[in-house]
């Protein structure tokens, strides 16, 4: 018990130091779900109304990862997955990507979400989800990868 308390205290002391150095914490992984299909076509948009933009970066160093491949897929406005709502992009300078898409609806008891997969040589592939809030039209979503 005592040791556990000391460990917790140590973590509390260390955590702010890590933040102060500006480390980029890795993006939390999230379930892939049953609707992923590889090789999504290159696209700028899979709809309109919601803009999602951000940068692909390395955890820790925050180094941008240009050339990363970003894939996304989501339900259409009727709540069904279709080929019109899957796409991919290659991150540009500074690791930037930007997509326009339809606002996904909540379905099957799940909150509205967009699935993402990100690949960069030398980094662990990331599978995650973005949860836009109702009424949001622009979201910043950085994708932070862990080195292999
Ligand atoms: Fe889903």
Backbone and ligand atoms as CSV (ligand in chain L), in Angstrom:
chain,resi,resn,atom,element,x,y,z
A,1,UNK,N,N,0.836,-1.212,0.000
A,1,UNK,CA,C,0.000,0.000,0.000
A,1,UNK,C,C,0.865,1.254,0.000
A,2,UNK,N,N,1.876,1.208,0.877
A,2,UNK,CA,C,2.769,2.363,0.984
A,2,UNK,C,C,3.530,2.563,-0.334
A,3,UNK,N,N,4.002,1.410,-0.869
A,3,UNK,CA,C,4.786,1.471,-2.105
A,3,UNK,C,C,3.914,2.015,-3.239
A,4,UNK,N,N,2.656,1.571,-3.245
A,4,UNK,CA,C,1.747,2.023,-4.307
A,4,UNK,C,C,1.514,3.539,-4.220
A,5,UNK,N,N,1.376,4.019,-2.991
A,5,UNK,CA,C,1.161,5.454,-2.783
A,5,UNK,C,C,2.365,6.255,-3.262
A,6,UNK,N,N,3.552,5.728,-2.970
A,6,UNK,CA,C,4.781,6.401,-3.396
A,6,UNK,C,C,4.881,6.432,-4.911
A,7,UNK,N,N,4.498,5.310,-5.546
A,7,UNK,CA,C,4.548,5.213,-6.997
A,7,UNK,C,C,3.586,6.234,-7.613
A,8,UNK,N,N,2.397,6.326,-7.045
A,8,UNK,CA,C,1.403,7.272,-7.561
A,8,UNK,C,C,1.924,8.702,-7.444
A,9,UNK,N,N,2.571,8.978,-6.317
A,9,UNK,CA,C,3.096,10.316,-6.102
A,9,UNK,C,C,4.190,10.620,-7.122
A,10,UNK,N,N,5.036,9.624,-7.378
A,10,UNK,CA,C,6.105,9.777,-8.355
A,10,UNK,C,C,5.551,10.091,-9.730
A,11,UNK,N,N,4.487,9.400,-10.111
A,11,UNK,CA,C,3.872,9.633,-11.420
A,11,UNK,C,C,3.309,11.042,-11.505
A,12,UNK,N,N,2.704,11.496,-10.411
A,12,UNK,CA,C,2.133,12.852,-10.386
A,12,UNK,C,C,3.228,13.903,-10.569
A,13,UNK,N,N,4.387,13.622,-9.986
A,13,UNK,CA,C,5.496,14.585,-10.095
A,13,UNK,C,C,6.101,14.584,-11.497
A,14,UNK,N,N,6.151,13.388,-12.125
A,14,UNK,CA,C,6.790,13.269,-13.431
A,14,UNK,C,C,5.907,13.785,-14.563
A,15,UNK,N,N,4.587,13.580,-14.450
A,15,UNK,CA,C,3.680,13.900,-15.556
A,15,UNK,C,C,3.784,15.359,-16.013
A,16,UNK,N,N,3.737,16.332,-15.099
A,16,UNK,CA,C,3.809,17.725,-15.572
A,16,UNK,C,C,5.134,18.028,-16.257
A,17,UNK,N,N,6.222,17.375,-15.835
A,17,UNK,CA,C,7.528,17.609,-16.462
A,17,UNK,C,C,7.475,17.177,-17.926
A,18,UNK,N,N,6.830,16.042,-18.194
A,18,UNK,CA,C,6.717,15.555,-19.568
A,18,UNK,C,C,5.914,16.549,-20.413
A,19,UNK,N,N,4.855,17.087,-19.842
A,19,UNK,CA,C,4.029,18.051,-20.581
A,19,UNK,C,C,4.810,19.326,-20.872
A,20,UNK,N,N,5.594,19.764,-19.896
A,20,UNK,CA,C,6.334,21.014,-20.046
A,20,UNK,C,C,7.318,20.931,-21.206
A,21,UNK,N,N,7.841,19.719,-21.478
A,21,UNK,CA,C,8.778,19.546,-22.584
A,21,UNK,C,C,8.081,19.559,-23.942
A,22,UNK,N,N,6.752,19.601,-23.942
A,22,UNK,CA,C,6.019,19.664,-25.200
A,22,UNK,C,C,6.001,18.357,-25.961
A,23,UNK,N,N,6.116,17.231,-25.274
A,23,UNK,CA,C,6.049,15.946,-25.963
A,23,UNK,C,C,4.658,15.753,-26.536
A,24,UNK,N,N,4.596,15.129,-27.683
A,24,UNK,CA,C,3.311,14.832,-28.313
A,24,UNK,C,C,2.873,13.452,-27.862
A,25,UNK,N,N,1.850,13.347,-27.013
A,25,UNK,CA,C,1.410,12.016,-26.597
A,25,UNK,C,C,0.791,11.277,-27.787
A,26,UNK,N,N,0.976,9.972,-27.892
A,26,UNK,CA,C,0.430,9.241,-29.032
A,26,UNK,C,C,-1.097,9.311,-29.048
A,27,UNK,N,N,-1.661,9.332,-30.234
A,27,UNK,CA,C,-3.120,9.303,-30.375
A,27,UNK,C,C,-3.634,7.964,-29.848
A,28,UNK,N,N,-4.693,8.032,-29.068
A,28,UNK,CA,C,-5.261,6.816,-28.485
A,28,UNK,C,C,-5.816,5.918,-29.597
A,29,UNK,N,N,-5.445,4.654,-29.581
A,29,UNK,CA,C,-5.996,3.699,-30.548
A,29,UNK,C,C,-7.461,3.438,-30.214
A,30,UNK,N,N,-8.232,3.108,-31.232
A,30,UNK,CA,C,-9.659,2.821,-31.035
A,30,UNK,C,C,-10.034,1.681,-31.977
A,31,UNK,N,N,-11.181,1.056,-31.748
A,31,UNK,CA,C,-11.519,-0.146,-32.513
A,31,UNK,C,C,-11.623,0.101,-34.017
A,32,UNK,N,N,-11.223,-0.919,-34.755
A,32,UNK,CA,C,-11.322,-0.853,-36.214
A,32,UNK,C,C,-12.772,-1.031,-36.654
A,33,UNK,N,N,-13.522,-1.886,-35.975
A,33,UNK,CA,C,-14.895,-2.174,-36.383
A,33,UNK,C,C,-14.920,-3.055,-37.613
A,34,UNK,N,N,-16.126,-3.451,-38.047
A,34,UNK,CA,C,-16.234,-4.453,-39.124
A,34,UNK,C,C,-16.220,-3.893,-40.540
A,35,UNK,N,N,-16.090,-2.583,-40.726
A,35,UNK,CA,C,-16.325,-2.023,-42.069
A,35,UNK,C,C,-15.084,-1.525,-42.786
A,36,UNK,N,N,-13.903,-1.803,-42.244
A,36,UNK,CA,C,-12.681,-1.346,-42.912
A,36,UNK,C,C,-12.423,-2.131,-44.191
A,37,UNK,N,N,-12.106,-1.412,-45.266
A,37,UNK,CA,C,-11.660,-2.046,-46.511
A,37,UNK,C,C,-10.355,-1.367,-46.909
A,38,UNK,N,N,-9.289,-2.127,-47.143
A,38,UNK,CA,C,-8.017,-1.498,-47.498
A,38,UNK,C,C,-8.040,-0.860,-48.883
A,39,UNK,N,N,-7.008,-0.087,-49.183
A,39,UNK,CA,C,-6.824,0.532,-50.501
A,39,UNK,C,C,-7.934,1.512,-50.870
A,40,UNK,N,N,-8.329,2.330,-49.942
A,40,UNK,CA,C,-9.320,3.369,-50.245
A,40,UNK,C,C,-8.741,4.331,-51.272
A,41,UNK,N,N,-9.559,4.786,-52.246
A,41,UNK,CA,C,-9.045,5.691,-53.280
A,41,UNK,C,C,-8.595,7.034,-52.703
A,42,UNK,N,N,-7.624,7.658,-53.392
A,42,UNK,CA,C,-7.171,9.006,-53.013
A,42,UNK,C,C,-8.318,9.977,-53.218
A,43,UNK,N,N,-8.597,10.749,-52.189
A,43,UNK,CA,C,-9.692,11.711,-52.273
A,43,UNK,C,C,-9.396,12.922,-51.420
A,44,UNK,N,N,-10.009,14.037,-51.811
A,44,UNK,CA,C,-9.966,15.234,-50.977
A,44,UNK,C,C,-11.218,15.276,-50.119
A,45,UNK,N,N,-12.297,14.670,-50.656
A,45,UNK,CA,C,-13.600,14.821,-50.004
A,45,UNK,C,C,-14.434,13.558,-50.147
A,46,UNK,N,N,-15.208,13.273,-49.111
A,46,UNK,CA,C,-16.202,12.204,-49.161
A,46,UNK,C,C,-17.547,12.787,-48.708
A,47,UNK,N,N,-17.783,14.027,-49.105
A,47,UNK,CA,C,-19.019,14.694,-48.722
A,47,UNK,C,C,-18.701,16.129,-48.383
A,48,UNK,N,N,-19.659,16.808,-47.773
A,48,UNK,CA,C,-19.403,18.186,-47.370
A,48,UNK,C,C,-20.160,18.540,-46.103
A,49,UNK,N,N,-19.685,19.590,-45.455
A,49,UNK,CA,C,-20.326,20.020,-44.209
A,49,UNK,C,C,-19.394,19.931,-43.023
A,50,UNK,N,N,-18.470,18.969,-43.088
A,50,UNK,CA,C,-17.521,18.804,-41.994
A,50,UNK,C,C,-16.102,18.770,-42.559
A,51,UNK,N,N,-15.255,19.634,-42.037
A,51,UNK,CA,C,-13.853,19.657,-42.450
A,51,UNK,C,C,-13.002,19.090,-41.304
A,52,UNK,N,N,-12.148,18.156,-41.648
A,52,UNK,CA,C,-11.237,17.591,-40.653
A,52,UNK,C,C,-9.813,17.817,-41.156
A,53,UNK,N,N,-8.993,18.428,-40.326
A,53,UNK,CA,C,-7.621,18.723,-40.744
A,53,UNK,C,C,-6.696,18.539,-39.556
A,54,UNK,N,N,-5.455,18.215,-39.866
A,54,UNK,CA,C,-4.478,18.056,-38.797
A,54,UNK,C,C,-3.145,17.660,-39.376
A,55,UNK,N,N,-2.284,17.170,-38.512
A,55,UNK,CA,C,-0.953,16.768,-38.933
A,55,UNK,C,C,-0.647,15.387,-38.384
A,56,UNK,N,N,0.093,14.629,-39.184
A,56,UNK,CA,C,0.626,13.352,-38.713
A,56,UNK,C,C,1.999,13.648,-38.123
A,57,UNK,N,N,2.215,13.199,-36.890
A,57,UNK,CA,C,3.443,13.529,-36.164
A,57,UNK,C,C,3.956,12.310,-35.419
A,58,UNK,N,N,5.221,12.413,-35.016
A,58,UNK,CA,C,5.840,11.372,-34.196
A,58,UNK,C,C,5.613,11.680,-32.720
A,59,UNK,N,N,5.212,10.661,-31.962
A,59,UNK,CA,C,5.068,10.835,-30.514
A,59,UNK,C,C,6.439,11.169,-29.930
A,60,UNK,N,N,6.433,12.000,-28.929
A,60,UNK,CA,C,7.683,12.348,-28.258
A,60,UNK,C,C,8.358,13.538,-28.907
A,61,UNK,N,N,8.891,13.345,-30.125
A,61,UNK,CA,C,9.639,14.434,-30.781
A,61,UNK,C,C,8.705,15.446,-31.442
A,62,UNK,N,N,7.465,15.061,-31.735
A,62,UNK,CA,C,6.500,15.897,-32.475
A,62,UNK,C,C,6.954,16.132,-33.920
A,63,UNK,N,N,7.922,15.379,-34.412
A,63,UNK,CA,C,8.394,15.586,-35.788
A,63,UNK,C,C,7.268,15.305,-36.770
A,64,UNK,N,N,7.056,16.192,-37.751
A,64,UNK,CA,C,6.016,15.939,-38.748
A,64,UNK,C,C,6.402,14.752,-39.624
A,65,UNK,N,N,5.417,14.010,-40.104
A,65,UNK,CA,C,5.674,12.819,-40.912
A,65,UNK,C,C,5.037,12.974,-42.296
A,66,UNK,N,N,5.634,13.836,-43.155
A,66,UNK,CA,C,5.102,13.973,-44.510
A,66,UNK,C,C,5.221,12.647,-45.244
A,67,UNK,N,N,4.278,12.382,-46.159
A,67,UNK,CA,C,4.297,11.118,-46.896
A,67,UNK,C,C,3.533,10.012,-46.205
A,68,UNK,N,N,3.053,10.253,-44.983
A,68,UNK,CA,C,2.217,9.254,-44.307
A,68,UNK,C,C,0.931,9.063,-45.095
A,69,UNK,N,N,0.382,7.869,-44.988
A,69,UNK,CA,C,-0.887,7.598,-45.663
A,69,UNK,C,C,-2.008,7.611,-44.623
A,70,UNK,N,N,-2.991,8.467,-44.852
A,70,UNK,CA,C,-4.129,8.603,-43.935
A,70,UNK,C,C,-5.357,8.036,-44.643
A,71,UNK,N,N,-6.023,7.091,-44.008
A,71,UNK,CA,C,-7.266,6.548,-44.573
A,71,UNK,C,C,-8.406,6.847,-43.621
A,72,UNK,N,N,-9.572,7.103,-44.174
A,72,UNK,CA,C,-10.748,7.289,-43.324
A,72,UNK,C,C,-11.950,6.587,-43.934
A,73,UNK,N,N,-12.875,6.202,-43.081
A,73,UNK,CA,C,-14.134,5.603,-43.539
A,73,UNK,C,C,-15.203,5.874,-42.490
A,74,UNK,N,N,-16.426,6.000,-42.945
A,74,UNK,CA,C,-17.502,6.409,-42.041
A,74,UNK,C,C,-18.860,6.034,-42.631
A,75,UNK,N,N,-19.890,6.128,-41.811
A,75,UNK,CA,C,-21.255,5.890,-42.269
A,75,UNK,C,C,-21.730,7.086,-43.098
A,76,UNK,N,N,-22.549,6.813,-44.109
A,76,UNK,CA,C,-23.159,7.892,-44.895
A,76,UNK,C,C,-24.316,8.509,-44.088
A,77,UNK,N,N,-24.959,9.568,-44.613
A,77,UNK,CA,C,-26.008,10.218,-43.812
A,77,UNK,C,C,-27.181,9.299,-43.427
A,78,UNK,N,N,-27.329,8.161,-44.116
A,78,UNK,CA,C,-28.382,7.201,-43.739
A,78,UNK,C,C,-27.894,6.191,-42.698
A,79,UNK,N,N,-26.641,6.340,-42.286
A,79,UNK,CA,C,-26.116,5.458,-41.242
A,79,UNK,C,C,-25.560,4.153,-41.777
A,80,UNK,N,N,-25.272,4.110,-43.109
A,80,UNK,CA,C,-24.709,2.886,-43.693
A,80,UNK,C,C,-23.311,3.165,-44.244
A,81,UNK,N,N,-22.441,2.197,-44.126
A,81,UNK,CA,C,-21.097,2.332,-44.719
A,81,UNK,C,C,-21.203,2.082,-46.224
A,82,UNK,N,N,-20.580,2.953,-47.025
A,82,UNK,CA,C,-20.568,2.749,-48.475
A,82,UNK,C,C,-19.234,3.219,-49.050
A,83,UNK,N,N,-19.007,2.878,-50.333
A,83,UNK,CA,C,-17.712,3.197,-50.951
A,83,UNK,C,C,-17.512,4.691,-51.168
A,84,UNK,N,N,-18.598,5.454,-51.178
A,84,UNK,CA,C,-18.468,6.903,-51.365
A,84,UNK,C,C,-17.921,7.582,-50.103
A,85,UNK,N,N,-17.913,6.863,-48.994
A,85,UNK,CA,C,-17.485,7.456,-47.732
A,85,UNK,C,C,-16.238,6.795,-47.179
A,86,UNK,N,N,-15.341,6.457,-48.107
A,86,UNK,CA,C,-14.008,5.989,-47.703
A,86,UNK,C,C,-12.992,6.641,-48.631
A,87,UNK,N,N,-11.877,7.046,-48.077
A,87,UNK,CA,C,-10.881,7.732,-48.885
A,87,UNK,C,C,-9.524,7.659,-48.224
A,88,UNK,N,N,-8.522,8.137,-48.973
A,88,UNK,CA,C,-7.169,8.177,-48.429
A,88,UNK,C,C,-6.458,9.424,-48.930
A,89,UNK,N,N,-5.458,9.805,-48.197
A,89,UNK,CA,C,-4.638,10.965,-48.551
A,89,UNK,C,C,-3.210,10.709,-48.133
A,90,UNK,N,N,-2.282,11.334,-48.862
A,90,UNK,CA,C,-0.881,11.291,-48.461
A,90,UNK,C,C,-0.572,12.638,-47.804
A,91,UNK,N,N,-0.097,12.571,-46.569
A,91,UNK,CA,C,0.189,13.814,-45.833
A,91,UNK,C,C,1.263,14.621,-46.560
A,92,UNK,N,N,1.057,15.922,-46.641
A,92,UNK,CA,C,1.975,16.807,-47.355
A,92,UNK,C,C,3.044,17.379,-46.436
A,93,UNK,N,N,3.524,18.546,-46.820
A,93,UNK,CA,C,4.547,19.225,-46.021
A,93,UNK,C,C,4.033,19.384,-44.593
A,94,UNK,N,N,4.928,19.285,-43.633
A,94,UNK,CA,C,4.559,19.383,-42.204
A,94,UNK,C,C,3.594,18.267,-41.787
A,95,UNK,N,N,3.448,17.235,-42.607
A,95,UNK,CA,C,2.576,16.115,-42.249
A,95,UNK,C,C,1.095,16.424,-42.329
A,96,UNK,N,N,0.742,17.526,-43.027
A,96,UNK,CA,C,-0.652,17.981,-43.014
A,96,UNK,C,C,-1.556,17.120,-43.898
A,97,UNK,N,N,-2.783,16.957,-43.450
A,97,UNK,CA,C,-3.838,16.376,-44.274
A,97,UNK,C,C,-5.082,17.215,-44.042
A,98,UNK,N,N,-6.007,17.179,-44.994
A,98,UNK,CA,C,-7.266,17.921,-44.828
A,98,UNK,C,C,-8.335,17.242,-45.660
A,99,UNK,N,N,-9.443,16.942,-45.044
A,99,UNK,CA,C,-10.531,16.292,-45.772
A,99,UNK,C,C,-11.834,17.046,-45.533
A,100,UNK,N,N,-12.731,16.929,-46.513
A,100,UNK,CA,C,-14.104,17.406,-46.329
A,100,UNK,C,C,-14.983,16.174,-46.392
A,101,UNK,N,N,-15.982,16.132,-45.537
A,101,UNK,CA,C,-16.843,14.952,-45.530
A,101,UNK,C,C,-18.231,15.284,-45.022
A,102,UNK,N,N,-19.138,14.323,-45.157
A,102,UNK,CA,C,-20.469,14.485,-44.567
A,102,UNK,C,C,-20.367,14.274,-43.068
A,103,UNK,N,N,-21.198,14.950,-42.327
A,103,UNK,CA,C,-21.254,14.715,-40.892
A,103,UNK,C,C,-21.835,13.312,-40.667
A,104,UNK,N,N,-21.085,12.442,-40.009
A,104,UNK,CA,C,-21.620,11.089,-39.812
A,104,UNK,C,C,-22.754,11.099,-38.782
A,105,UNK,N,N,-23.778,10.274,-38.975
A,105,UNK,CA,C,-24.844,10.200,-37.976
A,105,UNK,C,C,-24.486,9.165,-36.902
A,106,UNK,N,N,-25.069,9.267,-35.733
A,106,UNK,CA,C,-24.909,8.170,-34.771
A,106,UNK,C,C,-25.639,6.939,-35.340
A,107,UNK,N,N,-25.141,5.750,-35.108
A,107,UNK,CA,C,-25.859,4.548,-35.558
A,107,UNK,C,C,-25.615,3.417,-34.577
A,108,UNK,N,N,-26.548,2.506,-34.536
A,108,UNK,CA,C,-26.441,1.315,-33.672
A,108,UNK,C,C,-26.026,1.660,-32.244
A,109,UNK,N,N,-26.550,2.761,-31.727
A,109,UNK,CA,C,-26.252,3.120,-30.348
A,109,UNK,C,C,-24.867,3.698,-30.131
A,110,UNK,N,N,-24.100,3.907,-31.208
A,110,UNK,CA,C,-22.766,4.488,-31.060
A,110,UNK,C,C,-22.822,5.976,-31.387
A,111,UNK,N,N,-21.985,6.777,-30.718
A,111,UNK,CA,C,-21.928,8.195,-31.075
A,111,UNK,C,C,-21.359,8.360,-32.481
A,112,UNK,N,N,-21.667,9.500,-33.122
A,112,UNK,CA,C,-21.146,9.788,-34.452
A,112,UNK,C,C,-19.625,9.676,-34.435
A,113,UNK,N,N,-19.073,9.036,-35.468
A,113,UNK,CA,C,-17.617,8.863,-35.498
A,113,UNK,C,C,-17.115,8.672,-36.918
A,114,UNK,N,N,-15.844,8.966,-37.108
A,114,UNK,CA,C,-15.143,8.696,-38.365
A,114,UNK,C,C,-13.937,7.839,-38.009
A,115,UNK,N,N,-13.785,6.731,-38.731
A,115,UNK,CA,C,-12.636,5.850,-38.497
A,115,UNK,C,C,-11.422,6.359,-39.261
A,116,UNK,N,N,-10.255,6.197,-38.675
A,116,UNK,CA,C,-8.992,6.546,-39.335
A,116,UNK,C,C,-7.982,5.423,-39.170
A,117,UNK,N,N,-7.164,5.271,-40.204
A,117,UNK,CA,C,-5.980,4.417,-40.131
A,117,UNK,C,C,-4.833,5.214,-40.721
A,118,UNK,N,N,-3.675,5.149,-40.085
A,118,UNK,CA,C,-2.532,5.929,-40.546
A,118,UNK,C,C,-1.305,5.023,-40.629
A,119,UNK,N,N,-0.592,5.160,-41.747
A,119,UNK,CA,C,0.606,4.344,-41.973
A,119,UNK,C,C,1.789,5.254,-42.286
A,120,UNK,N,N,2.908,5.026,-41.630
A,120,UNK,CA,C,4.145,5.752,-41.945
A,120,UNK,C,C,5.299,4.777,-41.755
A,121,UNK,N,N,6.238,4.740,-42.710
A,121,UNK,CA,C,7.368,3.813,-42.577
A,121,UNK,C,C,8.125,4.062,-41.276
A,122,UNK,N,N,8.424,2.974,-40.557
A,122,UNK,CA,C,9.180,3.087,-39.309
A,122,UNK,C,C,8.317,3.377,-38.087
A,123,UNK,N,N,6.992,3.487,-38.305
A,123,UNK,CA,C,6.076,3.770,-37.200
A,123,UNK,C,C,4.991,2.708,-37.148
A,124,UNK,N,N,4.465,2.496,-35.943
A,124,UNK,CA,C,3.369,1.547,-35.785
A,124,UNK,C,C,2.121,2.106,-36.456
A,125,UNK,N,N,1.424,1.286,-37.218
A,125,UNK,CA,C,0.166,1.713,-37.835
A,125,UNK,C,C,-0.813,2.083,-36.718
A,126,UNK,N,N,-1.563,3.138,-36.940
A,126,UNK,CA,C,-2.539,3.600,-35.944
A,126,UNK,C,C,-3.949,3.399,-36.486
A,127,UNK,N,N,-4.810,2.795,-35.685
A,127,UNK,CA,C,-6.238,2.700,-36.003
A,127,UNK,C,C,-6.971,3.444,-34.908
A,128,UNK,N,N,-7.771,4.440,-35.288
A,128,UNK,CA,C,-8.431,5.240,-34.264
A,128,UNK,C,C,-9.767,5.764,-34.787
A,129,UNK,N,N,-10.441,6.565,-33.997
A,129,UNK,CA,C,-11.720,7.156,-34.395
A,129,UNK,C,C,-11.774,8.600,-33.904
A,130,UNK,N,N,-12.449,9.409,-34.702
A,130,UNK,CA,C,-12.726,10.798,-34.337
A,130,UNK,C,C,-14.213,10.900,-34.005
A,131,UNK,N,N,-14.538,11.592,-32.924
A,131,UNK,CA,C,-15.933,11.763,-32.517
A,131,UNK,C,C,-16.315,13.240,-32.619
A,132,UNK,N,N,-16.811,13.679,-33.781
A,132,UNK,CA,C,-17.196,15.090,-33.888
A,132,UNK,C,C,-18.411,15.369,-33.001
A,133,UNK,N,N,-18.446,16.564,-32.434
A,133,UNK,CA,C,-19.605,16.953,-31.635
A,133,UNK,C,C,-20.728,17.414,-32.550
A,134,UNK,N,N,-21.975,17.287,-32.102
A,134,UNK,CA,C,-23.125,17.709,-32.899
A,134,UNK,C,C,-22.962,19.169,-33.284
A,135,UNK,N,N,-23.178,19.499,-34.555
A,135,UNK,CA,C,-23.118,20.883,-35.004
A,135,UNK,C,C,-21.730,21.363,-35.373
A,136,UNK,N,N,-20.709,20.570,-35.124
A,136,UNK,CA,C,-19.341,20.980,-35.469
A,136,UNK,C,C,-19.159,20.948,-36.989
A,137,UNK,N,N,-18.496,21.959,-37.545
A,137,UNK,CA,C,-18.250,21.980,-38.987
A,137,UNK,C,C,-16.759,21.882,-39.311
A,138,UNK,N,N,-15.905,22.100,-38.334
A,138,UNK,CA,C,-14.466,21.988,-38.553
A,138,UNK,C,C,-13.818,21.393,-37.303
A,139,UNK,N,N,-13.016,20.384,-37.516
A,139,UNK,CA,C,-12.354,19.711,-36.405
A,139,UNK,C,C,-10.860,19.600,-36.712
A,140,UNK,N,N,-10.034,19.876,-35.720
A,140,UNK,CA,C,-8.604,19.622,-35.839
A,140,UNK,C,C,-8.319,18.272,-35.192
A,141,UNK,N,N,-7.647,17.412,-35.933
A,141,UNK,CA,C,-7.392,16.057,-35.423
A,141,UNK,C,C,-5.986,15.637,-35.830
A,142,UNK,N,N,-5.026,15.831,-34.916
A,142,UNK,CA,C,-3.665,15.393,-35.172
A,142,UNK,C,C,-3.570,13.888,-34.948
A,143,UNK,N,N,-2.728,13.253,-35.710
A,143,UNK,CA,C,-2.569,11.802,-35.637
A,143,UNK,C,C,-1.117,11.532,-35.245
A,144,UNK,N,N,-0.920,11.096,-34.007
A,144,UNK,CA,C,0.428,10.995,-33.454
A,144,UNK,C,C,0.811,9.517,-33.322
A,145,UNK,N,N,1.871,9.151,-34.036
A,145,UNK,CA,C,2.260,7.751,-34.157
A,145,UNK,C,C,3.450,7.402,-33.259
A,146,UNK,N,N,3.533,6.131,-32.914
A,146,UNK,CA,C,4.618,5.620,-32.081
A,146,UNK,C,C,5.657,4.947,-32.978
A,147,UNK,N,N,6.929,5.246,-32.723
A,147,UNK,CA,C,8.019,4.668,-33.494
A,147,UNK,C,C,8.070,3.154,-33.298
A,148,UNK,N,N,8.415,2.424,-34.355
A,148,UNK,CA,C,8.493,0.955,-34.263
A,148,UNK,C,C,9.695,0.515,-33.453
L,1,FE,FE,FE,-18.036,2.680,-37.235
